[in-house]
Amino acid sequence: MTEPITHSGFIAVAGLSEGVDLVAEVRALNDAGVEVPWLWNLAVRWADDPHSLDQEILVFGVHNDRGFLSWQCGMTAHVPVNGRNSEWSSAYLGGMH
């Protein structure tokens, strides 16, 4: 049995199998009720050097009625201007500690 794509904390768009609907899988996971906040790192493809500062990554996550979004490139991160969380929240990469 193959694990759902959402069980990997690092996802490459170029590596997704044809027909995989990442948004639908994340929604299904979240709709089932998430006790621990989950997040994922999404890239077009992962750089050969995992420490490359040129890697552009969309980091996103869910925790029931809350979400997380950040665009990162190297040491720079951009987050939405308007957010609803008044406190910092921790999340777990692909549900793992």
N, CA, C and O atoms as CSV, one atom per row, in Angstrom:
chain,resi,resn,atom,element,x,y,z
A,1,MET,N,N,0.835,-1.181,0.000
A,1,MET,CA,C,0.000,0.000,0.000
A,1,MET,C,C,0.878,1.242,0.000
A,1,MET,O,O,1.843,1.317,0.761
A,2,THR,N,N,0.562,2.204,-0.831
A,2,THR,CA,C,1.311,3.442,-0.940
A,2,THR,C,C,0.754,4.472,0.035
A,2,THR,O,O,-0.459,4.647,0.143
A,3,GLU,N,N,1.656,5.153,0.742
A,3,GLU,CA,C,1.212,6.208,1.651
A,3,GLU,C,C,0.674,7.389,0.854
A,3,GLU,O,O,1.144,7.654,-0.253
A,4,PRO,N,N,-0.299,8.096,1.400
A,4,PRO,CA,C,-0.789,9.305,0.725
A,4,PRO,C,C,0.346,10.324,0.574
A,4,PRO,O,O,1.267,10.361,1.390
A,5,ILE,N,N,0.275,11.131,-0.450
A,5,ILE,CA,C,1.313,12.144,-0.700
A,5,ILE,C,C,1.442,13.089,0.492
A,5,ILE,O,O,2.514,13.647,0.729
A,6,THR,N,N,0.364,13.268,1.238
A,6,THR,CA,C,0.390,14.175,2.389
A,6,THR,C,C,1.236,13.645,3.540
A,6,THR,O,O,1.492,14.382,4.492
A,7,HIS,N,N,1.678,12.386,3.484
A,7,HIS,CA,C,2.513,11.836,4.544
A,7,HIS,C,C,3.994,12.133,4.334
A,7,HIS,O,O,4.830,11.696,5.124
A,8,SER,N,N,4.318,12.860,3.296
A,8,SER,CA,C,5.693,13.299,3.046
A,8,SER,C,C,5.774,14.790,3.325
A,8,SER,O,O,4.943,15.557,2.837
A,9,GLY,N,N,6.750,15.205,4.093
A,9,GLY,CA,C,6.885,16.625,4.419
A,9,GLY,C,C,7.469,17.453,3.296
A,9,GLY,O,O,7.329,18.676,3.290
A,10,PHE,N,N,8.129,16.797,2.335
A,10,PHE,CA,C,8.763,17.485,1.213
A,10,PHE,C,C,8.160,16.939,-0.076
A,10,PHE,O,O,8.279,15.748,-0.365
A,11,ILE,N,N,7.517,17.802,-0.846
A,11,ILE,CA,C,6.817,17.371,-2.056
A,11,ILE,C,C,7.363,18.151,-3.241
A,11,ILE,O,O,7.479,19.375,-3.187
A,12,ALA,N,N,7.698,17.439,-4.311
A,12,ALA,CA,C,8.133,18.065,-5.562
A,12,ALA,C,C,7.006,17.930,-6.581
A,12,ALA,O,O,6.547,16.823,-6.862
A,13,VAL,N,N,6.567,19.046,-7.127
A,13,VAL,CA,C,5.505,19.022,-8.130
A,13,VAL,C,C,5.919,18.133,-9.298
A,13,VAL,O,O,5.107,17.371,-9.823
A,14,ALA,N,N,7.186,18.234,-9.702
A,14,ALA,CA,C,7.683,17.438,-10.828
A,14,ALA,C,C,7.635,15.937,-10.537
A,14,ALA,O,O,7.639,15.128,-11.465
A,15,GLY,N,N,7.589,15.562,-9.268
A,15,GLY,CA,C,7.583,14.154,-8.904
A,15,GLY,C,C,6.202,13.577,-8.632
A,15,GLY,O,O,6.078,12.386,-8.347
A,16,LEU,N,N,5.165,14.401,-8.716
A,16,LEU,CA,C,3.817,13.910,-8.467
A,16,LEU,C,C,3.353,13.019,-9.610
A,16,LEU,O,O,3.570,13.332,-10.781
A,17,SER,N,N,2.731,11.939,-9.272
A,17,SER,CA,C,2.175,11.047,-10.287
A,17,SER,C,C,1.014,11.741,-10.986
A,17,SER,O,O,0.320,12.572,-10.400
A,18,GLU,N,N,0.818,11.384,-12.244
A,18,GLU,CA,C,-0.287,11.961,-13.003
A,18,GLU,C,C,-1.604,11.640,-12.301
A,18,GLU,O,O,-1.834,10.512,-11.866
A,19,GLY,N,N,-2.449,12.637,-12.201
A,19,GLY,CA,C,-3.753,12.449,-11.575
A,19,GLY,C,C,-3.784,12.721,-10.081
A,19,GLY,O,O,-4.859,12.713,-9.480
A,20,VAL,N,N,-2.626,12.961,-9.463
A,20,VAL,CA,C,-2.605,13.272,-8.036
A,20,VAL,C,C,-3.139,14.681,-7.835
A,20,VAL,O,O,-2.647,15.631,-8.442
A,21,ASP,N,N,-4.143,14.811,-6.985
A,21,ASP,CA,C,-4.737,16.113,-6.660
A,21,ASP,C,C,-4.317,16.462,-5.241
A,21,ASP,O,O,-4.984,16.086,-4.277
A,22,LEU,N,N,-3.211,17.182,-5.119
A,22,LEU,CA,C,-2.639,17.510,-3.824
A,22,LEU,C,C,-3.623,18.304,-2.974
A,22,LEU,O,O,-3.758,18.044,-1.779
A,23,VAL,N,N,-4.305,19.263,-3.576
A,23,VAL,CA,C,-5.267,20.076,-2.833
A,23,VAL,C,C,-6.378,19.194,-2.266
A,23,VAL,O,O,-6.755,19.349,-1.105
A,24,ALA,N,N,-6.900,18.276,-3.066
A,24,ALA,CA,C,-7.955,17.379,-2.597
A,24,ALA,C,C,-7.460,16.487,-1.455
A,24,ALA,O,O,-8.202,16.225,-0.508
A,25,GLU,N,N,-6.218,16.024,-1.539
A,25,GLU,CA,C,-5.675,15.174,-0.481
A,25,GLU,C,C,-5.503,15.945,0.823
A,25,GLU,O,O,-5.791,15.426,1.901
A,26,VAL,N,N,-5.029,17.191,0.719
A,26,VAL,CA,C,-4.881,18.014,1.928
A,26,VAL,C,C,-6.257,18.317,2.519
A,26,VAL,O,O,-6.432,18.264,3.737
A,27,ARG,N,N,-7.227,18.631,1.674
A,27,ARG,CA,C,-8.584,18.902,2.173
A,27,ARG,C,C,-9.175,17.671,2.850
A,27,ARG,O,O,-9.791,17.790,3.910
A,28,ALA,N,N,-9.003,16.507,2.266
A,28,ALA,CA,C,-9.532,15.272,2.849
A,28,ALA,C,C,-8.903,15.005,4.214
A,28,ALA,O,O,-9.596,14.629,5.159
A,29,LEU,N,N,-7.590,15.199,4.312
A,29,LEU,CA,C,-6.899,15.017,5.583
A,29,LEU,C,C,-7.446,15.985,6.622
A,29,LEU,O,O,-7.761,15.587,7.744
A,30,ASN,N,N,-7.560,17.252,6.250
A,30,ASN,CA,C,-8.024,18.270,7.179
A,30,ASN,C,C,-9.495,18.056,7.550
A,30,ASN,O,O,-9.870,18.239,8.708
A,31,ASP,N,N,-10.326,17.671,6.584
A,31,ASP,CA,C,-11.751,17.446,6.846
A,31,ASP,C,C,-11.982,16.294,7.815
A,31,ASP,O,O,-13.013,16.236,8.486
A,32,ALA,N,N,-11.016,15.376,7.887
A,32,ALA,CA,C,-11.133,14.245,8.801
A,32,ALA,C,C,-10.897,14.679,10.251
A,32,ALA,O,O,-11.145,13.915,11.183
A,33,GLY,N,N,-10.417,15.911,10.429
A,33,GLY,CA,C,-10.131,16.432,11.768
A,33,GLY,C,C,-8.666,16.238,12.102
A,33,GLY,O,O,-8.198,15.109,12.246
A,34,VAL,N,N,-7.952,17.329,12.225
A,34,VAL,CA,C,-6.511,17.284,12.470
A,34,VAL,C,C,-6.246,17.674,13.917
A,34,VAL,O,O,-6.539,18.797,14.328
A,35,GLU,N,N,-5.691,16.745,14.688
A,35,GLU,CA,C,-5.369,17.047,16.086
A,35,GLU,C,C,-4.047,17.795,16.204
A,35,GLU,O,O,-3.877,18.636,17.087
A,36,VAL,N,N,-3.118,17.486,15.315
A,36,VAL,CA,C,-1.801,18.116,15.302
A,36,VAL,C,C,-1.675,18.917,14.015
A,36,VAL,O,O,-1.944,18.379,12.941
A,37,PRO,N,N,-1.271,20.196,14.085
A,37,PRO,CA,C,-1.102,20.981,12.843
A,37,PRO,C,C,-0.070,20.342,11.916
A,37,PRO,O,O,1.027,19.994,12.352
A,38,TRP,N,N,-0.417,20.189,10.644
A,38,TRP,CA,C,0.463,19.604,9.636
A,38,TRP,C,C,0.967,20.702,8.722
A,38,TRP,O,O,0.268,21.688,8.486
A,39,LEU,N,N,2.191,20.535,8.199
A,39,LEU,CA,C,2.681,21.440,7.160
A,39,LEU,C,C,3.559,20.687,6.182
A,39,LEU,O,O,4.090,19.619,6.486
A,40,TRP,N,N,3.701,21.275,4.985
A,40,TRP,CA,C,4.469,20.661,3.900
A,40,TRP,C,C,5.320,21.710,3.224
A,40,TRP,O,O,4.989,22.895,3.224
A,41,ASN,N,N,6.434,21.256,2.642
A,41,ASN,CA,C,7.302,22.081,1.811
A,41,ASN,C,C,7.099,21.620,0.374
A,41,ASN,O,O,7.318,20.453,0.050
A,42,LEU,N,N,6.682,22.542,-0.482
A,42,LEU,CA,C,6.384,22.214,-1.871
A,42,LEU,C,C,7.328,22.990,-2.787
A,42,LEU,O,O,7.439,24.212,-2.684
A,43,ALA,N,N,8.003,22.274,-3.678
A,43,ALA,CA,C,8.903,22.895,-4.652
A,43,ALA,C,C,8.570,22.340,-6.034
A,43,ALA,O,O,7.986,21.263,-6.154
A,44,VAL,N,N,8.942,23.075,-7.066
A,44,VAL,CA,C,8.744,22.555,-8.417
A,44,VAL,C,C,9.532,21.265,-8.552
A,44,VAL,O,O,9.004,20.250,-9.005
A,45,ARG,N,N,10.788,21.308,-8.161
A,45,ARG,CA,C,11.641,20.119,-8.064
A,45,ARG,C,C,12.688,20.457,-7.012
A,45,ARG,O,O,13.047,21.622,-6.840
A,46,TRP,N,N,13.166,19.464,-6.325
A,46,TRP,CA,C,14.148,19.722,-5.277
A,46,TRP,C,C,15.534,19.856,-5.870
A,46,TRP,O,O,15.917,19.090,-6.754
A,47,ALA,N,N,16.287,20.833,-5.382
A,47,ALA,CA,C,17.653,21.071,-5.851
A,47,ALA,C,C,18.534,19.881,-5.487
A,47,ALA,O,O,18.281,19.194,-4.497
A,48,ASP,N,N,19.565,19.640,-6.287
A,48,ASP,CA,C,20.508,18.560,-5.997
A,48,ASP,C,C,21.177,18.779,-4.644
A,48,ASP,O,O,21.461,17.827,-3.917
A,49,ASP,N,N,21.420,20.029,-4.320
A,49,ASP,CA,C,22.024,20.383,-3.036
A,49,ASP,C,C,20.901,20.796,-2.083
A,49,ASP,O,O,20.296,21.851,-2.276
A,50,PRO,N,N,20.610,19.988,-1.062
A,50,PRO,CA,C,19.506,20.318,-0.158
A,50,PRO,C,C,19.717,21.611,0.626
A,50,PRO,O,O,18.768,22.148,1.197
A,51,HIS,N,N,20.940,22.112,0.659
A,51,HIS,CA,C,21.241,23.347,1.373
A,51,HIS,C,C,21.300,24.556,0.435
A,51,HIS,O,O,21.709,25.643,0.842
A,52,SER,N,N,20.895,24.362,-0.805
A,52,SER,CA,C,20.934,25.437,-1.787
A,52,SER,C,C,20.077,26.613,-1.340
A,52,SER,O,O,18.927,26.432,-0.940
A,53,LEU,N,N,20.631,27.804,-1.406
A,53,LEU,CA,C,19.882,29.007,-1.042
A,53,LEU,C,C,19.040,29.512,-2.206
A,53,LEU,O,O,18.291,30.477,-2.053
A,54,ASP,N,N,19.154,28.869,-3.373
A,54,ASP,CA,C,18.368,29.275,-4.534
A,54,ASP,C,C,17.031,28.542,-4.613
A,54,ASP,O,O,16.222,28.834,-5.493
A,55,GLN,N,N,16.789,27.602,-3.714
A,55,GLN,CA,C,15.577,26.795,-3.736
A,55,GLN,C,C,14.362,27.646,-3.346
A,55,GLN,O,O,14.351,28.264,-2.282
A,56,GLU,N,N,13.352,27.676,-4.202
A,56,GLU,CA,C,12.105,28.371,-3.893
A,56,GLU,C,C,11.101,27.347,-3.395
A,56,GLU,O,O,10.889,26.315,-4.032
A,57,ILE,N,N,10.483,27.633,-2.253
A,57,ILE,CA,C,9.604,26.666,-1.599
A,57,ILE,C,C,8.333,27.355,-1.135
A,57,ILE,O,O,8.377,28.445,-0.565
A,58,LEU,N,N,7.207,26.715,-1.383
A,58,LEU,CA,C,5.940,27.152,-0.815
A,58,LEU,C,C,5.689,26.255,0.391
A,58,LEU,O,O,5.535,25.041,0.252
A,59,VAL,N,N,5.652,26.855,1.563
A,59,VAL,CA,C,5.374,26.110,2.783
A,59,VAL,C,C,3.911,26.384,3.130
A,59,VAL,O,O,3.490,27.536,3.229
A,60,PHE,N,N,3.149,25.312,3.311
A,60,PHE,CA,C,1.736,25.494,3.625
A,60,PHE,C,C,1.304,24.452,4.639
A,60,PHE,O,O,1.911,23.386,4.744
A,61,GLY,N,N,0.269,24.761,5.375
A,61,GLY,CA,C,-0.185,23.830,6.386
A,61,GLY,C,C,-1.645,24.020,6.726
A,61,GLY,O,O,-2.274,25.000,6.327
A,62,VAL,N,N,-2.173,23.063,7.471
A,62,VAL,CA,C,-3.570,23.101,7.897
A,62,VAL,C,C,-3.692,22.649,9.342
A,62,VAL,O,O,-2.910,21.834,9.833
A,63,HIS,N,N,-4.675,23.192,9.993
A,63,HIS,CA,C,-5.067,22.751,11.331
A,63,HIS,C,C,-6.535,23.108,11.516
A,63,HIS,O,O,-6.881,24.121,12.124
A,64,ASN,N,N,-7.396,22.235,10.966
A,64,ASN,CA,C,-8.842,22.405,11.013
A,64,ASN,C,C,-9.256,23.731,10.381
A,64,ASN,O,O,-9.235,23.844,9.155
A,65,ASP,N,N,-9.634,24.742,11.171
A,65,ASP,CA,C,-10.105,25.999,10.584
A,65,ASP,C,C,-8.988,27.023,10.389
A,65,ASP,O,O,-9.264,28.180,10.074
A,66,ARG,N,N,-7.738,26.614,10.572
A,66,ARG,CA,C,-6.599,27.512,10.396
A,66,ARG,C,C,-5.682,26.994,9.300
A,66,ARG,O,O,-5.616,25.794,9.035
A,67,GLY,N,N,-4.976,27.928,8.669
A,67,GLY,CA,C,-4.025,27.557,7.641
A,67,GLY,C,C,-2.724,28.312,7.817
A,67,GLY,O,O,-2.644,29.267,8.590
A,68,PHE,N,N,-1.714,27.878,7.098
A,68,PHE,CA,C,-0.395,28.493,7.157
A,68,PHE,C,C,0.136,28.590,5.740
A,68,PHE,O,O,-0.020,27.659,4.950
A,69,LEU,N,N,0.765,29.713,5.411
A,69,LEU,CA,C,1.310,29.906,4.077
A,69,LEU,C,C,2.550,30.785,4.145
A,69,LEU,O,O,2.543,31.840,4.779
A,70,SER,N,N,3.611,30.340,3.485
A,70,SER,CA,C,4.857,31.110,3.433
A,70,SER,C,C,5.585,30.768,2.138
A,70,SER,O,O,5.694,29.597,1.773
A,71,TRP,N,N,6.082,31.785,1.447
A,71,TRP,CA,C,6.903,31.596,0.248
A,71,TRP,C,C,8.335,31.850,0.673
A,71,TRP,O,O,8.646,32.933,1.169
A,72,GLN,N,N,9.220,30.866,0.489
A,72,GLN,CA,C,10.595,30.990,0.954
A,72,GLN,C,C,11.581,30.787,-0.175
A,72,GLN,O,O,11.407,29.924,-1.035
A,73,CYS,N,N,12.620,31.603,-0.152
A,73,CYS,CA,C,13.737,31.448,-1.069
A,73,CYS,C,C,14.993,31.808,-0.299
A,73,CYS,O,O,15.196,32.960,0.084
A,74,GLY,N,N,15.828,30.813,-0.079
A,74,GLY,CA,C,17.035,31.041,0.699
A,74,GLY,C,C,16.684,31.439,2.118
A,74,GLY,O,O,15.945,30.736,2.806
A,75,MET,N,N,17.212,32.559,2.547
A,75,MET,CA,C,16.976,33.036,3.904
A,75,MET,C,C,15.794,34.003,3.980
A,75,MET,O,O,15.520,34.558,5.044
A,76,THR,N,N,15.097,34.210,2.870
A,76,THR,CA,C,13.978,35.146,2.815
A,76,THR,C,C,12.657,34.395,2.838
A,76,THR,O,O,12.487,33.403,2.130
A,77,ALA,N,N,11.733,34.867,3.645
A,77,ALA,CA,C,10.401,34.267,3.711
A,77,ALA,C,C,9.355,35.375,3.600
A,77,ALA,O,O,9.498,36.446,4.189
A,78,HIS,N,N,8.317,35.097,2.844
A,78,HIS,CA,C,7.206,36.043,2.690
A,78,HIS,C,C,5.934,35.359,3.165
A,78,HIS,O,O,5.657,34.218,2.795
A,79,VAL,N,N,5.165,36.061,3.985
A,79,VAL,CA,C,3.904,35.539,4.487
A,79,VAL,C,C,2.802,36.524,4.116
A,79,VAL,O,O,3.083,37.694,3.859
A,80,PRO,N,N,1.546,36.064,4.085
A,80,PRO,CA,C,0.453,36.989,3.769
A,80,PRO,C,C,0.398,38.157,4.749
A,80,PRO,O,O,0.688,37.999,5.935
A,81,VAL,N,N,0.026,39.320,4.244
A,81,VAL,CA,C,-0.063,40.519,5.074
A,81,VAL,C,C,-1.199,40.389,6.086
A,81,VAL,O,O,-1.043,40.757,7.251
A,82,ASN,N,N,-2.322,39.874,5.649
A,82,ASN,CA,C,-3.495,39.771,6.515
A,82,ASN,C,C,-3.667,38.348,7.002
A,82,ASN,O,O,-4.042,37.461,6.236
A,83,GLY,N,N,-3.395,38.135,8.265
A,83,GLY,CA,C,-3.593,36.823,8.856
A,83,GLY,C,C,-4.548,36.944,10.035
A,83,GLY,O,O,-4.780,38.040,10.547
A,84,ARG,N,N,-5.098,35.813,10.462
A,84,ARG,CA,C,-6.062,35.852,11.559
A,84,ARG,C,C,-5.484,35.338,12.866
A,84,ARG,O,O,-6.085,35.540,13.922
A,85,ASN,N,N,-4.340,34.683,12.823
A,85,ASN,CA,C,-3.775,34.152,14.062
A,85,ASN,C,C,-3.147,35.266,14.870
A,85,ASN,O,O,-2.323,36.027,14.362
A,86,SER,N,N,-3.538,35.361,16.131
A,86,SER,CA,C,-2.954,36.389,17.003
A,86,SER,C,C,-1.727,35.862,17.733
A,86,SER,O,O,-0.978,36.635,18.331
A,87,GLU,N,N,-1.517,34.539,17.686
A,87,GLU,CA,C,-0.380,33.921,18.364
A,87,GLU,C,C,0.397,33.038,17.399
A,87,GLU,O,O,-0.153,32.552,16.411
A,88,TRP,N,N,1.684,32.832,17.691
A,88,TRP,CA,C,2.511,31.922,16.908
A,88,TRP,C,C,2.030,30.501,17.180
A,88,TRP,O,O,1.645,30.185,18.306
A,89,SER,N,N,2.048,29.659,16.183
A,89,SER,CA,C,1.609,28.276,16.321
A,89,SER,C,C,2.650,27.355,15.706
A,89,SER,O,O,3.209,27.659,14.652
A,90,SER,N,N,2.910,26.238,16.359
A,90,SER,CA,C,3.839,25.245,15.817
A,90,SER,C,C,3.102,24.246,14.967
A,90,SER,O,O,1.936,23.945,15.221
A,91,ALA,N,N,3.775,23.726,13.953
A,91,ALA,CA,C,3.195,22.700,13.100
A,91,ALA,C,C,4.218,21.582,12.945
A,91,ALA,O,O,5.391,21.757,13.275
A,92,TYR,N,N,3.781,20.455,12.452
A,92,TYR,CA,C,4.656,19.297,12.310
A,92,TYR,C,C,4.769,18.911,10.859
A,92,TYR,O,O,3.759,18.773,10.170
A,93,LEU,N,N,5.982,18.736,10.388
A,93,LEU,CA,C,6.289,18.455,8.999
A,93,LEU,C,C,5.662,17.134,8.558
A,93,LEU,O,O,6.063,16.067,9.024
A,94,GLY,N,N,4.688,17.205,7.669
A,94,GLY,CA,C,4.009,16.008,7.190
A,94,GLY,C,C,3.392,15.203,8.333
A,94,GLY,O,O,3.254,13.984,8.230
A,95,GLY,N,N,3.020,15.885,9.428
A,95,GLY,CA,C,2.418,15.217,10.567
A,95,GLY,C,C,3.424,14.572,11.504
A,95,GLY,O,O,3.047,14.036,12.547
A,96,MET,N,N,4.713,14.618,11.140
A,96,MET,CA,C,5.749,13.988,11.972
A,96,MET,C,C,6.285,14.988,12.978
A,96,MET,O,O,6.231,16.195,12.742
A,97,HIS,N,N,6.804,14.499,14.097
A,97,HIS,CA,C,7.380,15.379,15.112
A,97,HIS,C,C,8.742,15.838,14.628
A,97,HIS,O,O,9.422,16.593,15.323
